[in-house]
């Protein structure tokens, strides 16, 4: 059974930084994708950033140049470095692990961690 444990959320002032961590455990095979999604109150969950085990990354336009996703394959851990944070970044951030098979993908989610950007 795959489990994702997130950490690093909290309250930060505009312009500040936070780093989120997501450690995955269980039966994890490759190829796979680890990523971060977020959901603000009253809004749909949206992609923030994803990265493959091969190092390919993809970012939402709203965070390009400010956020950086990385991963440690040996530790099955993903990170999201968030710089120049804005109030509109306030949301619950969820870690995602997608395990890729021949024709079926399996998604696992963390419990979510609150990020609040406010003065």
MOHU-V960682 format. One line per field, one symbol per residue. phi: phi as a letter, one per 20 degrees, with the letter a starting at -180 (. if undefined). A space follows every 50 residues. Layout:
BEGIN
phi->???
END
This chain:
BEGIN
phi->.ecdddbofrdbfgnecbcecbddcoedcdfbcdaccbbegmdffcfdac befeofcbcfgfdgnddcebbdffelcdcceddlfdgfefaeddeccded dgccdddccffncfdcdbe
END
